[in-house]
Amino acid sequence: MTFLHQTALITGAAQGIGFAMARELARQGANVLLNDFDAELAQQAAATIRQEGGVCEALPGDASDVAFIRQLVDTAVGTFGRLDIAIANAGITVFGDLFTTTPDAYQKIVDLNLRGSFFLVQTAATQMRAQGKNEAGIAGRLLLLSSVVGQLGHPGLPVYSMTKAGLQMLARQAVIDLSPEGITINAVAPGATLTERTTDDPTYIPIWSRITPMGRPATVEDITAAALFLLSPAASHITGQTLTIDGGWTAVGIPPV
């Protein structure tokens, strides 16, 4: 029960990696506030966690909207008394090369992936600072969901890749302001991962199994295990870092063609 009596807020968590993190945090004792843009999916996800014995509430809404981000943090504190963990998981992928990306598509990606993540960090950290440090000198932990395409180019993802690289820099830059407050911030960079979205593609597993040195794409449990390590007391002296979970793909960089 590593996270017993802690409160965790996770955006974009009705499915996939976000849901897996919410579920495991609840299994390990955390009170979880789960967000997603899709209201029905968010309520279903929270209900599933509660049925398994976890403590979880849902607050659907747009995680790129700063006023809603403040509502998320206020709701977490109002419901559970405090905020210990915030995970900026919400993100969007829009495919299109450099020549075909429209201003609207660009803005949509940047607003959620970067704006939403930045202001969740700002708002959550402000709350954590107000709460103060615990006996171990920690006031809270923040986690960003980056991607291997923030480290290595990938066809059709110029804007998405740019935002994911930006999140890795945010984790480094924020160390300057957050460390004196006892707040750690890190990122995880998943590679190819089996989620509801990727398993709809019948070519996904064969292609990524062939080009991933470990012989398979990641599961959401692979990503969750790494994420929860960075949120745990075992990582108390780790901050400003990005942990890549990709079965060795970025070491060799074979394109998915």
C-alpha positions in Angstrom: 0.0 0.0 0.0 2.7 2.4 -1.1 0.3 5.3 -1.7 -2.1 4.8 1.3 -3.9 8.0 2.2 -2.4 10.0 -0.7 -4.5 11.8 -3.2 -3.7 11.4 -6.9 -5.2 13.5 -9.8 -4.9 12.0 -13.3 -6.0 13.6 -16.6 -7.1 11.7 -19.7 -7.5 8.5 -17.6 -10.6 6.8 -18.8 -8.7 4.3 -20.9 -5.2 3.1 -21.8 -2.1 4.1 -19.8 -4.0 6.7 -17.8 -6.6 4.3 -16.6 -3.9 1.7 -15.8 -2.1 4.2 -13.6 -5.3 5.3 -11.8 -6.3 1.7 -11.2 -2.9 0.7 -9.8 -2.6 3.8 -7.6 -6.0 3.0 -6.1 -4.9 -0.7 -5.6 -2.0 0.7 -3.6 -4.1 2.8 -1.4 -4.4 6.2 -3.1 -7.6 8.2 -3.4 -7.9 8.9 -7.1 -9.6 11.7 -9.0 -9.9 10.6 -12.6 -10.4 13.0 -15.5 -11.3 12.4 -19.1 -13.0 14.5 -21.8 -15.5 11.7 -22.4 -17.9 11.9 -19.5 -19.4 8.4 -19.9 -16.1 6.7 -20.2 -14.8 8.6 -17.2 -17.7 7.6 -15.0 -17.3 4.0 -16.2 -13.6 3.9 -15.4 -14.1 5.3 -11.9 -16.9 2.8 -11.3 -14.7 -0.1 -12.3 -12.0 1.0 -9.8 -14.6 1.3 -7.1 -15.9 -2.1 -7.9 -12.4 -3.4 -7.3 -12.3 -1.9 -3.9 -10.5 1.3 -4.8 -11.4 4.9 -3.9 -12.0 6.8 -7.1 -14.1 9.7 -8.3 -14.5 11.1 -11.8 -14.6 14.7 -13.0 -15.0 14.9 -16.8 -13.9 17.9 -18.7 -11.4 19.6 -20.9 -7.9 19.2 -19.5 -6.6 22.0 -21.7 -8.8 24.6 -20.1 -7.1 26.5 -17.3 -10.3 27.2 -15.4 -11.2 23.6 -15.5 -7.7 22.6 -14.3 -8.3 24.8 -11.2 -11.6 23.0 -10.7 -9.8 19.6 -10.9 -7.3 20.6 -8.2 -10.0 22.2 -6.0 -12.2 19.1 -6.4 -9.4 16.7 -5.4 -8.7 18.8 -2.3 -12.4 19.3 -1.5 -13.1 15.6 -1.8 -10.1 14.0 -0.3 -8.5 16.8 1.8 -5.2 17.3 0.0 -3.3 16.7 -3.2 -0.1 14.6 -3.3 0.3 13.4 -6.9 -0.7 15.0 -10.2 -0.2 13.2 -13.5 -0.6 15.2 -16.8 -1.6 12.2 -18.9 -4.1 13.8 -21.3 -2.9 14.2 -24.8 -3.9 14.0 -28.4 -2.3 12.7 -31.5 -3.1 14.1 -35.0 -1.3 12.7 -38.0 -0.1 14.9 -40.8 3.2 15.9 -42.3 4.9 19.3 -42.1 3.2 20.5 -45.3 -0.4 19.4 -44.5 -0.7 20.4 -40.8 -3.3 23.0 -40.5 -3.3 25.9 -37.9 -6.4 24.4 -36.2 -4.8 20.9 -35.9 -1.6 22.5 -34.6 -3.4 24.5 -32.0 -5.5 21.6 -30.8 -2.4 19.5 -30.2 -0.5 22.2 -28.5 -3.4 23.3 -26.3 -3.9 19.9 -24.7 -0.4 18.4 -24.8 1.6 21.5 -23.7 -0.8 24.1 -22.3 -2.9 21.6 -20.3 0.2 19.9 -18.9 2.0 23.2 -18.0 -1.0 24.6 -16.1 -1.7 21.4 -14.3 1.8 21.5 -13.1 1.5 25.1 -12.0 -1.9 24.7 -10.3 -1.1 21.4 -8.6 2.3 22.6 -7.4 0.7 25.7 -6.0 -1.6 23.5 -3.9 1.3 21.2 -2.9 3.4 24.2 -1.8 0.6 25.5 0.3 0.2 22.1 2.1 3.9 22.0 3.0 6.4 19.3 3.2 6.1 16.0 5.0 8.6 14.5 7.4 10.7 13.3 4.4 10.8 16.8 2.9 8.4 16.0 0.1 5.4 18.2 -0.6 4.2 16.4 -3.7 5.1 14.6 -6.9 4.3 15.5 -10.5 4.5 13.3 -13.6 4.3 14.1 -17.3 3.5 11.7 -20.1 6.0 12.3 -22.9 6.8 9.8 -25.7 9.7 8.3 -27.5 8.8 10.5 -30.4 10.0 13.4 -28.3 13.4 11.9 -28.7 13.4 10.3 -32.1 11.6 11.5 -35.3 8.6 9.6 -36.5 6.7 10.1 -39.8 3.5 12.1 -39.7 3.9 13.5 -36.2 5.7 16.9 -36.4 3.6 18.8 -33.9 2.9 15.9 -31.6 6.7 15.1 -31.4 7.4 18.7 -30.7 5.0 18.8 -27.8 6.3 15.6 -26.3 9.9 16.9 -26.5 8.6 20.1 -24.8 7.3 18.0 -21.9 10.7 16.5 -21.3 12.2 20.0 -21.1 9.3 21.1 -18.8 10.3 18.4 -16.4 13.9 19.7 -16.4 13.1 23.4 -16.3 10.5 23.0 -13.5 13.2 21.5 -11.2 14.5 25.1 -10.6 11.2 26.3 -9.1 9.8 23.1 -7.6 12.8 21.6 -5.8 13.0 24.2 -3.0 9.3 23.4 -2.3 9.9 19.7 -1.9 8.1 18.8 -5.2 9.6 16.3 -7.6 8.7 16.3 -11.3 9.6 13.7 -13.9 8.4 12.3 -17.2 7.9 8.9 -18.7 8.4 8.4 -22.4 6.5 5.3 -23.6 7.2 3.6 -26.9 4.8 1.5 -28.8 2.1 0.4 -26.3 -0.9 -1.8 -26.5 -4.0 0.3 -25.7 -7.6 0.4 -26.9 -6.5 2.7 -29.7 -3.5 0.8 -31.0 -5.0 -2.7 -30.9 -7.6 -1.6 -33.4 -4.8 -1.7 -36.0 -4.2 -5.3 -37.0 -0.7 -4.4 -38.2 0.4 -2.8 -35.0 1.6 -5.8 -33.0 3.4 -7.5 -35.9 5.2 -4.4 -36.9 6.3 -3.3 -33.5 7.2 -6.8 -32.4 9.5 -7.0 -35.3 11.3 -3.6 -34.8 11.4 -3.6 -31.0 14.6 -5.2 -29.7 12.7 -6.9 -26.8 10.4 -8.5 -29.4 7.0 -6.9 -28.4 5.3 -3.6 -27.8 4.8 -2.5 -24.2 1.7 -3.2 -22.2 0.0 -0.5 -20.1 1.3 -2.4 -17.0 4.9 -1.9 -18.2 4.4 1.9 -18.4 2.4 2.0 -15.1 5.2 0.2 -13.2 7.8 2.8 -14.3 5.4 5.7 -13.6 4.6 4.5 -10.1 8.2 4.0 -9.3 8.8 7.7 -10.1 5.9 8.6 -7.8 7.0 6.4 -4.9 9.4 7.1 -2.0 12.0 4.9 -3.8 12.4 7.8 -6.3 12.7 10.6 -3.7 16.0 11.9 -5.1 15.0 11.7 -8.7 13.6 14.8 -10.4 13.9 16.5 -13.8 14.3 13.2 -15.5 12.6 11.3 -18.4 12.4 7.5 -18.1 12.0 5.8 -21.5 10.0 2.6 -21.6 10.3 1.3 -25.1 11.8 -2.2 -25.2 15.0 -0.7 -26.6 13.4 0.9 -29.7 15.1 4.3 -29.3 18.5 2.5 -29.0 18.2 1.3 -32.6 15.5 3.6 -34.1 14.0 1.3 -36.7 11.1 3.1 -38.4 7.7 1.4 -38.4 7.5 0.7 -42.2 
